[in-house]
Amino acid sequence: MKDTEQSTPEIEMKALQYVNVGYQRILTFECASGGFNWWEGDNPGNPILSALAVQMLSDTKQVYPAVDEKVIERAVQYLEKIQQGDGSWGAESHLHAGNENLGQGGLRSTCYISWSLNVGGFGKSKVATRALEYIRKNLKGNKDTYTLAMCANALASAGDDSPVLDEALETLSKAAIRDRETVHWEQQGETLVNSGGIAGQVEVTALAALAFMAARYESGVVPMVVNWLAATKDPNGNWGYNTQASVLALKTFLAAATLEPGETDANVTVSLNGKKLATRHFDNFNRDVLWQVEVGPEKLSAANRVELVLEGKGNLGYQVVATLSVPWKEGEKEQAQPLVIDVGYDRTRLKSNETVGVTVKLRKNAQDANGMILATLGVPPGFDVVTEDLEKLKAAKVIRTYELTGRQLLLYLDDLPVGKTSVLTYRLSARYPVKAATGDSEVRLYYRSDLKARQAPQQIEVQ
């Protein structure tokens, strides 16, 4: 925000507070080996998450000088220790290995780790040099767009001038899907975090654009990529309801902001069904300012046409968002829902210091909804979760781990079997008399928050 002259003291103070909290939290995932892993206390580490930590912490120290560089160095030393003889890092097969989606071989994972080492300032180290040699030997002739985009970033960020990078960029250029105002790419196979659909397209498109900018290749394509990324933003301001896609899109916008934006001097008119709603002038001073035009239901008809007309010069992004309510259909079959959650209590009236049993039933009906499951369960005020029960679920591998955050219990499950109901139980202990709601319950795919199911809170009374 400083680079784009949008920062204020208030925004900067809040941002640095978030950065500080996030930095401290990330440190808790460092292993004794120096690597990083999915869960606190795990060892020895995970190569992809360790590379992600190198990249994240290296970015963070640019705005937060308290970052301990020794942490970054330990992660790099861990990566060097597990690097294979040919300079690669092999793919792992177990769920949440972190690089099981980077291909059966080591090319994708090696490209991602190499890219992170370069971002961290270790591009001239022995470990990075060996990785670069492996990429040059194994990338030639590859046609997979995600692999090419990932590896092109590794090569370009290292300042590579070999024909391998030129070939990768040229192949990417030929694979681009172009129309009059936008450019984007389709991915083959899975992405780093198992993304599909629009999230997968955003990931590979952003990676390709970042590689083009890093290599100073076809810079005229970048504004058209930005157009496409801006147009694919979801109503909540994210991309594909996916963290990795959103982060890569933001990285692309930040990098593109350093390019010459061109002049802006235009009037924009918004019309609905042929009737003018509003007009505003944009120039170099206010072209980044959000202008919002709201249309109430009283102005809408059965079919509606929203028209935006720009008169003048400039390249402005826009978004049209519609909201609506769909009534619940009584008797709707569970099988029609991709995910189902049913939370029940063995009683809703009890006394202080007594416990109530909670039964959680989870079901996944979608065949293509693979990956970690996150269940968020309400904890009513005045109750404590009996963690002994959760530890037993964890030991039995019914859940991967759990987290308590005030009024919520978060359960992490590796996956759910398709078409079968999974049942888990635990207890809540009542501390004092209270009439309260249990809180909402939700189950969703960890990497696809658009696939989710919710259950309304229930009433519970402690006498």
N, C-alpha and C positions, 0 to 999 in steps of 0.2 A: 504494500500500500504506500510505503514511502517512495518506491521507485515510480509509481504511477501518480504521485502527488495527491493521494486520497486519504492520507492518514491524519488523525487528530489526536491530541493528548489523551482524550477519553478512550478512543478506540485502541490506541497503543497500550494504554494501561491494562485494559481488559484482555487484549491479545497476549501480552506478556504474562498475565496471570494464568491464562490457559496453557501457554507454553511451559511455564514453570511446573504446573500440576502434571501435565502430560510427560514432561521430562522425568520428573521424580517417579512417576508410575512406570515408565519404560525401564528404568534402572532396576526395578524389582524382578525383571525377567532375565537378567544376566545370570548365566550359569557359572559354576566354579571353574569350568573350562575356559571361560572368557567369551563363549558364544552366547546366543540368545535362544530361548525356546518358547513354546506356546504357553506353558503354565509355569507359575512360580515354583522354584525348587527342582524343576526337571534338569537333568544333566545327560549328556555333555553339551547339548546344543543342537541347533538346526541350521544348516548352511544358508538356506534362503532367508530365514528370519534374522540371522546374524548379518547378512548382507543388507537386509532392509534396515536394520539398526544402524549400520555404518552410514547408509544414505540419509536416514532420518536425522541422526545426530549431527552429521556434517552440515546438513541444511540448517538445523536448529542453531548451531553455534554462530551462524552469520548474523542472527538477530538476538541471540541470548548468550552472552560471553561466559556464563557460569558453567557451560558444558565441559565436563571432564574429558579431555582428549585421551587420557589413559584408557577410558572405557572403549573408545573407538579403536585404539591400538590393540587392546586385548582381543576384540572381535576379529580384527584382521589377522592377528597371530593364530587364532583358532582356525580361521579359514585356511591359512597357509598350512597348518598342521594336518588338516584332513584333505588337502588337495591331492588328487591322484597323480601318478607318475607322468601321465601324458599332459598334465596341466588342466585337467577338467575336474568338475565335481559331478558325480553320478546322480541320477535320479533315484529317489526312494519310492517304494510302493505303498507303505502303510498310510492310512487315512491321516490327513493333516501333517504329512511329512513336510509340507510347505513347498515342495517342488515336484510332487507326483504329477502335476499337470503341465510340467515343463518338458514333457516328452520322455519317451522310454530311454533314450540315451542321455548324455550329459551336455548336449549343445545348448539347449535353452537355459538350463540352470547355470552353466558356465558363463553365458552371455550376461545373465542378470547379475551374477556376482561380480563379473569383470566391470560392468557398468558402475556398480556400487563402489568398487575399489577406486575407480577413476574419479567419481564424484567426491570421494573422501580424501582425495589428494595422494593416493597410493599408486597412481598409474605407472610410475617408474620403478616400482618395487619388483623383486624377483617373482613374487606370487602373481602379480598382474601381468608381467611380461610372458610368463609361461602360459597363462590363460589366453592371452592374445594370440600366441602362436597356435594354440589348439583351435581357436575360432577360425583363424585364417585357413587352416588345413581342412576343416570340416564344414564350413559354411558354403563353399563354392558349389553352385548348382542347386542349392536349396530353393524351393519355390513356395514354402509355407510363409504366408505374410506375417504372422505373429512372430515366428522365429527370425525372419529377416529384419523386422522392425526392432526387435529386442537386441539382436546382434549388431545391427547398424548403429544403435546407440552406444554399445560397448566399443565398437571400433572408432566411431566419430569422437567420443569423449576422450579417447586415448590419443587423438591427433593422428590416427592411422591414415596413411596415404597410399595404401596398397590397392591393387586392382580389385581385390575382394570386396572392399567397401563400395567402390564404384559400381560393381556388378550388382550388389545388394540393393543399392539405391535405385539403379536403373530398373531392376526387376520390380521393386515396389512401385515405381512410377508407372510402369506398364499395367500393374494390377489395380491401380486406383480407379474408383468409380466416380466419374465426373459428370456433372451437368453444367448448366449455364453459370451458376453462382456457388456451387459447393463441390467439395472433394472429400471422399471418405474411403475406407477400406473395410472389407469383410474378413473375419478371422476364420482359419481352419482349425478344427479341433478345439481343445479347451485352452483357456487363458491361465495366467498365473493363479488366479483365485476361482477357477471353475466357472467363469462368467460365460453366459450365452446371450443370444438376442442382442438388444440394443447396447447392453453393458459391454458385451464382448466387442462389438463394433467400435464403441467409444475407446476402449482400451487400445486396440490395434491402431486406430486412426490417430490417437494422441501420440502413441509411441512412434509412428511413422513421421508425424509432423515434428516431433522433438529431434528425431534423427536428421531430418532435412535441415532444420535450423542449426544443429550442432555441426553438420558437414557443409553448411552454406550451399545447399543444393536446391535448385528450383524454389527459390524464396517466394516467387509469385504464387505458389500453391498455398502457402500458409494462410493468407486471409480467407481463402475459400474453405480451408479446413476449419478455421475459426467460425465461419458462417454455419457450417454443418454442425459443429459441436454446440454452438449456441442454440441452434434450432432443435437439438435433441434433449435439451434440459427438461427434466420432469417438473410437474407443478410445485414440488417442494424445494426446487432449486438445486437438485442433485442430478446425477447422470446415471440412468439405469437402476436407480435405487441401490447403488453399489458404491462402496467406499473407494475401492481401487480405481474404478472408472472415473469417479468424481475427482480424485486426487490427480490423476493423469491429465484430465481435462483442465484443471486449474494450473498445473505445471505448463501446459501448452499455452494457455492464455497469458501467463506471466512471462514466458519466453517471447511470445508474440508481441507483448506490450513494449518490448525494447526495439521492435521494428518501426520504421517510419509509418505512422498511421494515415498520412495524407490529410488533406484539408476537408473540413466539414463546414458547409454553409447551405442549409436546407430547411424547408418547411415540411412538417409531417402532419397529415390529416388522417384522422380515424373516423370511419363511417360505419353505420350499421343499417343494413337493408336500404342503402341509398341515401340515408339521412346523416348529415355531418354531426359527429359527436363533439369533436375538439380538434384544435390545431395548435401546433407548437413549433417554434423556431429552434434549431440546433446549430451551434457553431463549435469552434475549437475549445471554447471555454466550458460548455455544458454538455458535450457529446457523451460523457460518461455518467450523466445524472439520470437516475431512474424516473421515468414519467409513467404514471399509472392512470389508466382510464377504466373506470368501473361501470358495468352495465347491469342494472337491476332487472329482476324478472319481469317487471311491468313493461319493459321496453322490448321484450323478446316475443317472437311469434313461433309458430310450429317449426318453421325452417328459417335459419338466419344466415346472413352473409356479412362477415366482418371484412372491411377493406382498409388497408393502410397504403397511403400514397405519399411518396417522397418526391418533392420538387426541389431540385438543386443538386448539390454534390455532397457525398459522404457515404460512409459505410456503417450504418447503425444496426444493431441487433434488436430483435423484438421477440415477444412470446405472447401467445394467446392461450389463456387458461379458462376452462369451463368447469364449474362445480355443479353437482346434481345429487339428489337423494334417491336411492333405489329401495323401495319398501321390502321388508323381509317377507318371504313367501312361507306361510305355515306349511309344515310337512315336507319341506325341501329335503331331499335325500342327502345323507352324509357323503355318499359316494360322489356327489357332484362337486364337493369341495376338495381342493388339493391337499389341505391340512385340516385336521379336526382336533379340538381340545375340549375336554369335559372334566371339570373339577368339581368334586363332591366332598361334603363334610359328613362324618358319621353322626353328628348332631349339631344343632345350631343354638342350643341353650345349655349352658354349663355353669360351674361355679369357679371362683378364683382358685388358682393353683391346680386346677384340673387340666387335662389335655383333650384335644379334639383331633381325631384322625382325618387326614386329608388324602383323598385318592385322586390321582391325576391320570387320565386316560388320553393318550396321544395316538393319532392315526395319520398316516400319509397315504393319499390315494394317487398322487401324481407320479407317473412312471419316470419322468425326467427331472424330478426335484431331488437331486442328489446333494449330499454334503451335510455339514454340521447343522444341528437343530438347536435353536435357542428357545427355551420356555421361560416366560416371565410370569411369575405367580404373585398375587397380592398377599401381603402380610397385614392383617387388620391391626389397628392401633391397640396397644395393651397386650399384645401377644409376642412370645418369643418362639422362634423356630427351634425344634429339638435337633440340634446339629448331629447328634449321635446317629439319628436315622439317615441323615444325608451322607455321613461317612460310610455307613453300611452300603448304601446305594453305590457310592463311589468305589468301595472295595470290591463289590460284586460286578463292577463295570456296567451297571445299568445306566449311570451317568458318567460323563468324563470328569466333570468337576462342578462346583457350585459357587455362588457369590451372593452375599447378603448386602443390600444397599438400602438400609432404612426400611421403607414400606414395601420392598419387593424382594423376592427370592428368584435368582437367575439360575437356571439349570442348563448345562451344556451337554448335549448328547452327540456322539459321533455321527449317528444317522438313525433313521427309523426304517423298519422293513415295510415294503409297499403292501398295502391292503390288510395289514395286521395291526390290531390295537395293542399298544404297549402300555402297561400299567405300572405305576410306581406310587409308593405311599410314604408318608412321613407324618409327624405330629406337630401341633402347635400347642404351646403352654400358655394358659391365661394368667396374667399377673394381677389384674384388679377388675372390679365390676365395670362394664362398659356395654353400650349398644353401638355397634359399628358395622360398616361395610367391609367385606373381605378384600375389596380391590379387584380391578380387572385382571383377567388372565389372558395370556396370548402365547401362541406358538408360531414360530416363523423359521424359514430357512435363513441361516446366519448370513449367507452371502447374497440372498435375494429377498430383501424385506418386503417385496411386493407379494410374495407367496406367504400368506399368514392367515391365522384364524383367531378370533377373539371370543371371550365369554364375559358377560356382564357380571358385576359384583353381586355377592349375596349378603344377606343380613345375618349377623351373629350376635348373641347376647350372653354376657357373663353376669351372673347374679352374685 
